[in-house]
Amino acid sequence: MGKITFYEDRGFQGRCYECTSDCPNLQAYFSRCNSIRVDSGCWMLYERPNYQGHQYFLRRGDYSDYQQWMGLSDSICSCRAIPY
């Protein structure tokens, strides 16, 4: 099973939320997402709830700024673990 951690601020700072499964709506856990740490697995992130909007595919690694995953903004509202 994969594990991903979302951080509200750049550089892995601020409020964070750890996720280990698909989540159709992340808005209850944070208002913006400026950095991400993918501890394991591959993930598809979506700018809007219910797996809608722009998609971003992330592999294991540290993304200290949303521009590192080619994000258009600091909005990530849903995610899915991708089997590999």
Secondary structure, 3 states (H helix, E strand, C coil): CCEEEEEEECCCEEEEEEECCCECCCCCCCCCCCEEEEEECEEEEEEECCCEEEEEEECCEEECCHHHHCCCCCCCCEEEEECC
